[in-house]
C-alpha cells in the first residue's frame, strides 16, 4: 500500500481537499492508499476552511479532522510526498533533505510529459550544484547560469494557487485543478497512462 502525504501552507484548504479527493477517487478505482495531509506553516487543530468543506460536500465527499503541522514522523511515514507549490517543496526539503527522492509537487508528479520531466531533473541538478558551490564560496559558470534560466522559463508552473480567503468559486476552481492532478496521479500509480 502506497502512503501519500499532501502538504500545503496551513493544511486548511488545498492539502485537505487533495487528501479527501484522493481517498475518494482511489476507493472508486479499487486502489488501496493511505493518505494524510499537513502544513508547513500551521499548528495542530485549526478547522478546515468552510469553503473547502463546502466544495467537498458538493461532490458528496466528507472530510473530518483539522490541521496538522508537518512533522519528521509524517515525512518518515510517507512513501510519496506531494506539495501544492514548489515553495512548499523547497521548505520541506530544507528541513528534511533526506526526503528529496520522494518529494514532488502534485502537478509535477502527475505530469507525464517526458521532455518536461527531463528538464525538471536537469534544473534540480543545477540547483543542487548552485547550493553546493555557494557553500564552498564558488559560483555557477556563465553557461550553467544561462542554462538554469532557460530551464526555468521552459518548465511550466506546477503550483496550485492558494484559495484561502477567496470565494466559493475560487475554491471550486482550485478543487478542479487538484482533482485533475489526482486523477493523473492515480493513473500513474495504477500503471495507466493518462491523457496529457
N, C-alpha and C positions, 0 to 999 in steps of 0.2 A: 504494500500500500504506500502510495506517494504521500508525503507530509508536506503541505504547502502553506507558507506564511506570506500573507499580504501585508505590505507596510505603506503607510502614508504619514501625514504630519500628526494629526490629533486623534486618529482612529475613531472618528465620529461620523465620517461621510464616505470617502472613497473606499478605504480598505474594508469596512464592514459590508458595504454593498458588494464588493468583489467576493468577499468570503461567502455571503449568502447566495449570490448568483452562481458561484462555482459549486457550492454544495447542492443547490437545486438542479443545475444542469447535469452535473455528474451523476446524480441519482437517476435522472430521467434516462441517461445513456447506460446505466448499469456499471459505471466506472467508480471504483472504490478509492476515495481520497480522504485524508484527514486534513482539515483546514482550520487555520487560525488567522487572526489579524492583530496588528499592533501599530503603535505610533512612535515616531522618532522624537516627538516633542509634546508629550502629554503626561498625564498622571492616570493612574488606575481609577475607574469608577465614574467617569463622566458619561452622561447619557448620549446615546446615538442621536444624531440630528433628526428632528421630527420630519424634515423634508426627505431625508434618506429613508427613514422608516416608511413614509407615505409612498415613496417611489417603489419600494419593495412590495408594499401592500397591494398596490395597483397590479402587480404581477402575481399576486397571491403567494408571496414568499414572506415567511415570518423570520424575524431576526430578534433574538433575545440577547441580552448582555449589555455590556458597557465598555468604555475604552480601556485599553491595556497599554502600558508603556512597553517599548521594546526592551527585551532583556537578553542576556547571554544565554539563558536557558532556552528561550524561544528560538534564537538563532541556531543553537546546537540541535534542537528538536527537528528543525526543518530540513527536508531534502532539497527543497527549492524555495527561494525567497524572491518574491515578485513585488517590486516597489511601484508606486504610482508615477514617480518622476525620477529623472537622472539625479536630481539633488538629493532625494531620499536615498538613492543607491550610494552616492558618494558619502553621505552622512553615516550610513550603516557600515560601509566598508572602512571608514576612518576608525571606528571603534571596534569593528570585528573584521580585520583584514583576512582572517582565515576563511571567511565565507565567500571569498571572491569567485570561486568556481561554481557557486550555486546561487548567485545573486544577479538578477536582471531586472530591468523594468518590465512590467507586464506586457506592454506592447512590443518591446524588443524581443522577449522570449516567444511571443505569439507570432512574430514575423517569420515568414518562411522564404523571403527573397534572399537567395544565397549571396548575391553580389552585395547587398546591404549588410548581411551578417559578416561577410569577409571584411568590409570596410570598418565595421564596428570593432572587430578583432584587431585590425591594424591600428586603429585610433587608440584603443585601450593600451596596446603595447607602447605606443608613443607617449601616452600619458604616464605610464609606468617609468619609461626611460627619463622623462622630464622630471618626475619626482626623485628618482634615484640620482640623476645628475645634479639636481638642485640641492639635495642633501650633501653632496660632495663638493658643492661650490662651483659646479660646472653648468653649462647651458646646452640646449639643443643646438645642432648646427642650423645654418640658414635653410638648408634643404629640408631638414626634419621639421622646422617651424612652418615652412610653406606647405609641406605635406599634411601636417596636422590641421592647418587652417582649411586646406582643400577638403579634407575628410569631414571636418565639422560642417562645412557648407553642404556637402553632398548627402550626408546622412539625415533622414527625416527626423522630426521630433518624435520621441516616444513618450512624451509626458502627457498625463491626463490631468487637465486643469482642475483646480480645487473649486468645488461649487459652494464652499462654506459661505453663508450669508446671502446666497443667491435665491432666486425664486424657484418655485417648484418646477418650472420648465427648464431651468438651468440644471437642476438635479436630474431631471428626466433625460436630458441630453447627455450628461455625464454617465448615467447608468447605461444608456445605449452604447456608448463608447466602451465601457467596461464589459458589457455583455458580449459585444462582438469579439473583443480580445479574449474573453473567457471561452467563447466557442472555439476560437482558433487554438487556444491552449489545450482544450480537451481533444481537438483533432490531433494535435501533436502528441499528446500523451497516449492516445489510442492508436497511434501509427498511421492515421489517415491524413492525407494532405488536404488542407483547407483551401478554399478559393482565395486568391490574392486580389 
